[in-house]
Amino acid sequence: KIEGITLKNGYRGTGIIFYDAKDITIRDVTVDGFTYGITLREKNFQEADTNGVQDALLENIVIKNTRYWGIYLRCYGTTIQAKKTQRIKVLNPYFYNCHMAAYVEAEGNVRYTVLENPVFERCNVCMHYELSSDFTIINPRTIDTGKKPDQLPSNNEYPFLNRPMYLCFVERGQVISGNL
């Protein structure tokens, strides 16, 4: 459990990272000025069928000024259903000035997630879902999306600019309400 902390100015690192973990609560946390904000993932992506992160609650999270991803969920290379990154709830997050993407479920094997009441301000790509399934997005809102981020681009290879939502190779997802 992590509650009520602020992490600042770790521009070359990750604010919070969990590998192969279960039963996580992160509440009332601010991550400001990191390459990656919060990452939940497998321990070693080169190991076949490694365990992802399961049963996590992230509530009232503030992610600001990230160079790459704000909140990032993944479990690369896992084919066993029980080992995937799954059952993740992200409630009431606020994202400001996330360059590449604010909220990401990508590189496969993420399922049974809820993103509820997210607010995105000055983010390049607000939500990026790729190779994920069984997700719900509830009431996403954007403020000034499409505006130029405050910092210079971190990666010239990233082809997506000014998109509120990017979905690729997803299954059984739903978006309920919102203003993008």
Buried (B, 14 or more C-beta within 10 A) or exposed (E): EBEEEEBEEBBEEBBBBBBBBEEBEBBEBBBBBBBBBBBBBBBEBEEEBBBBBBBBBBBBBBBBBBBBBBBBBBBBBBEEEEBBBBBBBBBBBBBBBBBBBBBBBBBBBBBBBBBBBBBBBBBBBBBBBBBBBBBBBBBBBBBEBEEEBEEEBBEEEBEEEEBBBBBEEBEEBEBEEBEB
